């Protein structure tokens, strides 16, 4: 035990004399994640709203429906509709105080019902580019809708627009029955397309289905930033076996089997201390920034350290099978970077194509990162957590045995 603590203290003292490495291991992921979160933070915000002014000079029922087809006044929809006079609307568009002005001319309702030419005037704000085009597209869709209504039920619409014949004020019972039967036949023809609709689009969020709030962009990136730091730290710490070999420490320790195991355990203990401190800084800052409950912080730290030590053992084993220190550095870097890209550190699984996210969740860091997200979101149960810790303990034990065998064998004596 004394030798184990001495080995851990030795490594900690040596890393303390090189603080810049620690800063880079943690600082680079924080910088990358922070920049990406800032760039993509707009996704958390509500989409921009187009401010449409409507000047209704017709006053008919169809013009009233058209003005409200884009959204209710002040409803917070894509289009914020406000009814104004034509003069006021032109003045406000001239000041750049709205997205567009729609002028509905007199006689619009009668012209549409009788399928006669009519013109809607749309005055757009030249200072805006995207939103006016979206308003224009919406108007074109409304015009297409009117065209197809006439193709489907044109005679009935025109008859209703003309009103009762023979200068009567109301339709006769026979006319009402005839028009109703005609419209009913139209509905029968369209029933297979309208009831239910041919296309049914429904968007669902798994988090919302579970009754949980949708995570923010920063919350999605936080686990990836932490695991990027852990992988960078594991890669840097794993190269320490080459320094120990060059200094002859491994050759002397290999002469005593117990000393080799204690030396490896000391390295893991020193690595665990460094990972614990780094994980604490990243998680505490992130959880305070996101206003997340700190009650899960100890469990998150425990999982992060266990995962980090597994990465360290894996990369250290790869280092010891390389032909030289330079080759080991290239090899571990070639393995770590693809794992970070696919494993959800640079881009969360939620932003990846489904097939890539499925592959990423089967990578070692991707699986561990997904578990960390579940712990952070409170989706893990005691049974699943116990199973996850058991799995990572078994993997760590196997990797420890392989590392110890390599240390006592060719690597320490070469």
C-alpha positions as CSV (number, residue, x, y, z in Angstrom):
1,X,0.0,0.0,0.0
2,X,2.8,2.4,0.8
3,X,4.5,1.7,-2.6
4,X,1.1,2.3,-4.3
5,X,0.6,5.7,-2.6
6,X,4.2,6.7,-3.3
7,X,3.7,5.8,-7.0
8,X,0.6,7.9,-7.2
9,X,2.3,10.8,-5.4
10,X,5.2,10.6,-7.8
11,X,3.0,10.9,-10.8
12,X,0.9,13.7,-9.3
13,X,4.1,15.7,-8.5
14,X,5.4,15.2,-12.0
15,X,2.1,16.3,-13.6
16,X,2.0,19.3,-11.2
17,X,5.3,20.5,-12.7
18,X,3.6,20.6,-16.1
19,X,0.4,22.5,-15.4
20,X,0.1,23.6,-19.1
21,X,-0.8,20.0,-20.1
22,X,-3.6,19.9,-17.6
23,X,-4.9,23.3,-18.9
24,X,-4.8,22.1,-22.5
25,X,-6.5,18.7,-21.6
26,X,-9.5,20.5,-20.1
27,X,-9.3,23.9,-21.8
28,X,-9.4,22.7,-25.4
29,X,-12.7,20.8,-25.0
30,X,-14.2,23.7,-23.1
31,X,-13.2,26.1,-25.8
32,X,-14.5,23.9,-28.6
33,X,-17.7,23.1,-26.8
34,X,-18.2,26.7,-25.8
35,X,-17.8,28.1,-29.3
36,X,-20.1,25.4,-30.8
37,X,-22.7,26.1,-28.2
38,X,-22.5,29.9,-28.8
39,X,-22.9,29.4,-32.6
40,X,-25.8,27.0,-32.2
41,X,-27.5,28.8,-29.3
42,X,-30.0,30.4,-31.6
43,X,-31.6,27.0,-32.1
44,X,-33.0,27.3,-28.5
45,X,-34.7,30.5,-29.3
46,X,-38.1,31.0,-30.9
47,X,-38.1,31.4,-34.6
48,X,-38.5,34.9,-36.0
49,X,-42.0,36.2,-36.5
50,X,-43.1,38.1,-39.6
51,X,-45.2,41.2,-38.9
52,X,-47.9,41.4,-41.6
53,X,-50.1,44.5,-41.9
54,X,-53.5,43.9,-43.6
55,X,-55.5,46.7,-45.1
56,X,-59.0,45.2,-45.8
57,X,-60.8,47.5,-48.3
58,X,-63.3,44.9,-49.2
59,X,-64.9,44.1,-45.9
60,X,-66.4,40.8,-47.2
61,X,-66.4,37.4,-45.5
62,X,-63.6,36.0,-47.6
63,X,-61.3,39.0,-47.1
64,X,-61.9,38.6,-43.3
65,X,-61.0,34.9,-43.6
66,X,-57.9,35.7,-45.7
67,X,-56.6,38.2,-43.1
68,X,-56.9,35.5,-40.4
69,X,-55.6,32.6,-42.5
70,X,-52.0,33.6,-41.5
71,X,-52.6,33.6,-37.8
72,X,-54.4,35.4,-35.1
73,X,-53.5,38.9,-34.1
74,X,-50.8,38.8,-31.4
75,X,-50.9,35.0,-31.3
76,X,-47.1,34.5,-31.4
77,X,-47.4,32.3,-34.6
78,X,-45.1,32.5,-37.6
79,X,-47.1,35.5,-38.8
80,X,-48.2,38.3,-36.5
81,X,-51.2,39.9,-38.3
82,X,-52.3,43.4,-37.6
83,X,-55.2,45.1,-39.3
84,X,-54.5,48.8,-40.4
85,X,-55.7,51.2,-42.9
86,X,-54.0,51.4,-46.3
87,X,-52.4,54.8,-45.5
88,X,-51.1,53.8,-42.1
89,X,-49.8,50.5,-43.5
90,X,-47.8,52.3,-46.2
91,X,-46.4,54.7,-43.7
92,X,-45.2,52.0,-41.4
93,X,-43.7,49.9,-44.2
94,X,-41.9,53.1,-45.3
95,X,-40.4,53.4,-41.7
96,X,-39.4,49.7,-41.8
97,X,-41.8,48.9,-38.9
98,X,-43.3,45.7,-40.4
99,X,-42.4,42.9,-42.7
100,X,-45.1,43.4,-45.4
101,X,-48.4,45.2,-46.1
102,X,-51.3,43.2,-47.7
103,X,-54.0,45.4,-49.4
104,X,-57.2,43.5,-50.1
105,X,-59.1,45.5,-52.7
106,X,-62.8,46.2,-52.8
107,X,-64.8,43.6,-54.6
108,X,-62.3,40.8,-53.6
109,X,-65.0,38.5,-52.1
110,X,-67.3,38.7,-55.1
111,X,-64.4,38.2,-57.5
112,X,-63.2,35.1,-55.8
113,X,-66.6,33.5,-55.5
114,X,-67.4,34.2,-59.2
115,X,-63.9,33.2,-60.3
116,X,-63.1,36.6,-61.8
117,X,-59.7,38.3,-61.9
118,X,-58.7,40.2,-58.8
119,X,-55.4,41.5,-57.6
120,X,-53.9,41.5,-54.1
121,X,-51.3,44.1,-53.4
122,X,-48.3,43.0,-51.3
123,X,-45.8,45.7,-50.3
124,X,-42.7,44.2,-48.6
125,X,-40.0,45.7,-46.5
126,X,-36.8,45.9,-48.5
127,X,-34.7,45.8,-45.4
128,X,-35.8,42.2,-44.8
129,X,-35.1,39.3,-47.2
130,X,-36.4,35.9,-45.9
131,X,-39.6,36.8,-44.0
132,X,-41.2,38.8,-46.9
133,X,-40.6,35.8,-49.2
134,X,-42.3,33.5,-46.7
135,X,-45.3,35.8,-46.6
136,X,-45.4,35.8,-50.4
137,X,-45.3,32.0,-50.6
138,X,-48.2,31.9,-48.1
139,X,-50.3,34.1,-50.3
140,X,-49.5,32.0,-53.4
141,X,-50.6,28.9,-51.5
142,X,-53.9,30.7,-50.6
143,X,-54.4,31.5,-54.3
144,X,-53.7,27.9,-55.3
145,X,-56.3,26.8,-52.7
146,X,-59.0,29.1,-54.2
147,X,-58.2,27.7,-57.7
148,X,-58.6,24.1,-56.6
149,X,-61.8,24.8,-54.7
150,X,-63.3,26.1,-57.9
151,X,-62.1,23.0,-59.8
152,X,-63.7,20.7,-57.2
153,X,-67.0,22.6,-56.4
154,X,-67.0,25.5,-58.8
155,X,-70.6,25.4,-59.9
156,X,-71.9,25.3,-56.3
157,X,-69.6,28.1,-55.2
158,X,-70.7,30.3,-58.1
159,X,-74.4,29.6,-57.5
160,X,-74.1,30.6,-53.9
161,X,-72.2,33.8,-54.9
162,X,-74.9,34.8,-57.4
163,X,-77.6,34.5,-54.7
164,X,-81.3,33.5,-55.1
165,X,-82.8,33.8,-58.6
166,X,-85.9,35.8,-59.6
167,X,-84.8,38.6,-57.3
168,X,-85.8,36.6,-54.2
169,X,-84.2,37.5,-50.9
170,X,-83.8,33.9,-49.7
171,X,-83.3,30.5,-51.4
172,X,-86.3,28.3,-51.9
173,X,-86.4,25.0,-50.1
174,X,-85.9,23.2,-53.4
175,X,-82.8,25.3,-54.2
176,X,-81.3,24.7,-50.7
177,X,-81.9,20.9,-51.0
178,X,-80.4,20.8,-54.6
179,X,-77.3,22.8,-53.6
180,X,-76.9,20.7,-50.4
181,X,-77.1,17.4,-52.3
182,X,-74.6,18.7,-54.9
183,X,-72.1,19.7,-52.2
184,X,-72.6,16.4,-50.4
185,X,-71.7,14.5,-53.7
186,X,-68.6,16.6,-53.9
187,X,-67.7,15.7,-50.3
188,X,-68.3,12.0,-51.1
189,X,-65.8,12.2,-54.0
190,X,-63.2,13.8,-51.8
191,X,-63.9,11.7,-48.7
192,X,-61.0,9.3,-49.3
193,X,-58.6,12.2,-49.5
194,X,-59.9,14.3,-46.6
195,X,-61.2,11.8,-44.0
196,X,-58.6,11.0,-42.9
197,X,-56.0,13.1,-44.8
198,X,-53.7,11.3,-47.2
199,X,-50.6,12.8,-45.4
200,X,-50.5,12.9,-41.6
201,X,-47.5,14.5,-40.1
202,X,-46.9,14.3,-36.4
203,X,-43.7,15.5,-34.7
204,X,-42.9,14.0,-31.3
205,X,-40.1,14.4,-28.8
206,X,-39.0,11.5,-26.7
207,X,-38.2,13.8,-23.8
208,X,-41.6,15.5,-24.1
209,X,-43.4,12.1,-24.3
210,X,-41.7,11.1,-21.1
211,X,-42.9,14.4,-19.5
212,X,-39.4,15.9,-19.4
213,X,-38.5,19.3,-20.7
214,X,-36.6,19.6,-23.9
215,X,-32.8,19.9,-23.2
216,X,-31.0,23.1,-24.3
217,X,-28.2,23.1,-26.8
218,X,-25.7,23.6,-24.0
219,X,-27.1,20.7,-22.0
220,X,-26.7,18.5,-25.1
221,X,-23.0,19.5,-25.5
222,X,-22.0,19.3,-21.8
223,X,-21.5,15.5,-21.7
224,X,-19.6,15.6,-24.9
225,X,-17.3,18.3,-23.7
226,X,-16.6,16.4,-20.5
227,X,-15.8,13.1,-22.4
228,X,-13.6,15.0,-24.8
229,X,-11.5,16.2,-21.8
230,X,-11.4,12.7,-20.4
231,X,-10.2,11.2,-23.7
232,X,-7.6,13.9,-24.1
233,X,-6.4,13.4,-20.5
234,X,-6.4,9.6,-21.0
235,X,-4.3,10.0,-24.1
236,X,-1.8,12.2,-22.4
237,X,-1.5,10.1,-19.2
238,X,-1.2,6.9,-21.2
239,X,2.0,8.1,-22.8
240,X,3.6,8.3,-19.3
241,X,4.5,4.6,-19.5
242,X,7.2,5.4,-22.1
243,X,8.7,8.0,-19.8
244,X,8.8,5.4,-17.0
245,X,10.4,2.9,-19.3
246,X,13.1,5.4,-20.5
247,X,13.9,6.2,-16.9
248,X,14.3,2.5,-16.0
249,X,11.4,2.6,-13.5
250,X,9.5,-0.2,-15.2
251,X,12.6,-2.4,-15.6
252,X,13.3,-2.2,-11.8
253,X,9.6,-2.7,-10.9
254,X,9.3,-5.7,-13.2
255,X,11.8,-7.6,-11.0
256,X,9.2,-7.6,-8.3
257,X,5.7,-8.7,-9.4
258,X,4.0,-7.0,-6.5
259,X,5.8,-3.7,-7.3
260,X,4.6,-3.8,-10.9
261,X,1.0,-4.1,-9.9
262,X,1.4,-1.4,-7.3
263,X,3.1,0.9,-9.9
264,X,0.2,0.4,-12.3
265,X,-2.4,0.9,-9.5
266,X,-0.6,4.1,-8.5
267,X,-0.8,5.4,-12.0
268,X,-4.5,4.8,-12.1
269,X,-4.9,6.4,-8.7
270,X,-3.1,9.5,-9.9
271,X,-5.1,9.5,-13.1
272,X,-8.3,9.2,-11.1
273,X,-7.4,12.2,-8.9
274,X,-6.7,14.3,-12.0
275,X,-9.9,13.2,-13.7
276,X,-12.0,13.8,-10.6
277,X,-10.8,17.4,-10.4
278,X,-11.3,18.1,-14.1
279,X,-14.7,16.5,-14.1
280,X,-15.7,18.4,-11.0
281,X,-14.8,21.7,-12.6
282,X,-16.6,21.0,-15.9
283,X,-19.7,19.4,-14.4
284,X,-20.1,22.0,-11.6
285,X,-19.8,24.9,-14.0
286,X,-22.1,23.4,-16.5
287,X,-24.8,22.4,-14.0
288,X,-24.8,25.8,-12.3
289,X,-25.0,27.5,-15.7
290,X,-27.9,25.3,-16.8
291,X,-29.6,25.5,-13.3
292,X,-29.6,21.8,-13.0
293,X,-30.0,20.1,-9.5
294,X,-26.6,19.3,-8.0
295,X,-27.9,16.2,-6.2
296,X,-26.7,14.0,-9.0
297,X,-23.2,15.5,-9.1
298,X,-21.5,12.8,-7.0
299,X,-23.0,10.0,-9.2
300,X,-21.9,11.9,-12.3
301,X,-18.4,12.3,-11.0
302,X,-18.2,8.6,-10.1
303,X,-19.3,7.6,-13.6
304,X,-17.0,10.1,-15.2
305,X,-13.9,8.8,-13.3
306,X,-14.7,5.2,-13.9
307,X,-15.2,5.9,-17.6
308,X,-12.0,7.9,-17.8
309,X,-9.9,5.2,-16.1
310,X,-11.3,2.7,-18.6
311,X,-10.2,5.0,-21.5
312,X,-6.8,5.3,-19.8
313,X,-6.3,1.6,-19.5
314,X,-7.4,1.1,-23.1
315,X,-5.1,3.7,-24.6
316,X,-2.2,2.7,-22.3
317,X,-2.4,-0.9,-23.6
318,X,-2.3,0.4,-27.1
319,X,0.7,2.5,-26.3
320,X,2.6,-0.5,-24.9
321,X,2.0,-2.5,-28.1
322,X,3.5,0.3,-30.4
323,X,7.0,0.0,-31.7
324,X,8.1,3.4,-30.4
325,X,6.8,6.4,-28.5
326,X,6.3,8.4,-31.6
327,X,4.3,5.5,-33.2
328,X,2.3,5.1,-30.0
329,X,1.4,8.8,-30.1
330,X,0.2,8.6,-33.7
331,X,-1.7,5.4,-33.1
332,X,-3.6,6.6,-30.0
333,X,-4.4,9.9,-31.7
334,X,-5.6,8.1,-34.8
335,X,-8.0,6.0,-32.6
336,X,-9.1,8.8,-30.2
337,X,-10.1,11.4,-32.8
338,X,-12.5,9.2,-34.7
339,X,-14.0,8.0,-31.5
340,X,-14.6,11.6,-30.4
341,X,-16.3,12.5,-33.7
342,X,-18.5,9.4,-33.9
343,X,-19.0,9.0,-30.1
344,X,-21.0,12.3,-29.6
345,X,-18.2,14.6,-28.3
346,X,-18.0,17.0,-31.2
347,X,-21.6,16.7,-32.2
348,X,-24.4,15.3,-30.0
349,X,-26.2,12.1,-31.1
350,X,-29.4,14.2,-31.5
351,X,-27.8,16.2,-34.4
352,X,-26.4,13.1,-36.2
353,X,-28.1,11.0,-38.8
354,X,-29.8,8.0,-37.3
355,X,-27.4,5.4,-38.7
356,X,-24.3,7.4,-37.4
357,X,-25.9,7.9,-34.0
358,X,-26.6,4.2,-33.8
359,X,-22.9,3.4,-34.6
360,X,-21.7,6.1,-32.1
361,X,-23.7,4.6,-29.2
362,X,-21.8,1.3,-29.7
363,X,-18.4,3.0,-29.3
364,X,-16.8,2.8,-25.8
365,X,-17.0,6.6,-25.3
366,X,-20.4,6.8,-27.0
367,X,-21.9,4.2,-24.7
368,X,-20.5,5.9,-21.6
369,X,-21.5,9.3,-22.8
370,X,-25.1,8.1,-23.4
371,X,-25.2,6.8,-19.8
372,X,-23.9,10.1,-18.5
373,X,-26.7,11.9,-20.3
374,X,-29.3,9.6,-18.8
375,X,-27.9,10.2,-15.3
376,X,-27.9,13.9,-16.0
377,X,-31.5,13.8,-17.2
378,X,-32.6,11.5,-14.3
379,X,-33.7,8.7,-16.6
380,X,-31.5,6.0,-15.0
381,X,-32.9,3.5,-12.4
382,X,-31.0,1.8,-9.7
383,X,-31.0,-1.5,-11.6
384,X,-29.7,0.0,-14.9
385,X,-27.0,2.0,-13.0
386,X,-25.9,-1.1,-11.2
387,X,-25.6,-3.0,-14.4
388,X,-23.7,-0.2,-16.1
389,X,-21.2,0.0,-13.3
390,X,-20.8,-3.8,-13.3
391,X,-20.1,-3.8,-17.0
392,X,-17.5,-1.0,-16.8
393,X,-15.9,-2.7,-13.8
394,X,-15.5,-6.0,-15.7
395,X,-14.1,-4.2,-18.7
396,X,-11.7,-2.3,-16.4
397,X,-10.6,-5.4,-14.7
398,X,-9.8,-7.2,-18.0
399,X,-7.9,-4.2,-19.3
400,X,-6.0,-3.9,-16.0
401,X,-4.9,-7.5,-16.3
402,X,-3.8,-7.1,-19.9
403,X,-1.9,-3.9,-18.9
404,X,-0.2,-5.6,-16.0
405,X,0.8,-8.6,-18.2
406,X,2.3,-6.4,-20.8
407,X,4.1,-4.3,-18.2
408,X,5.7,-7.3,-16.6
409,X,6.7,-8.8,-19.9
410,X,8.2,-7.4,-23.1
411,X,7.5,-3.8,-22.6
412,X,9.3,-3.3,-19.3
413,X,12.3,-5.4,-20.2
414,X,12.9,-4.1,-23.7
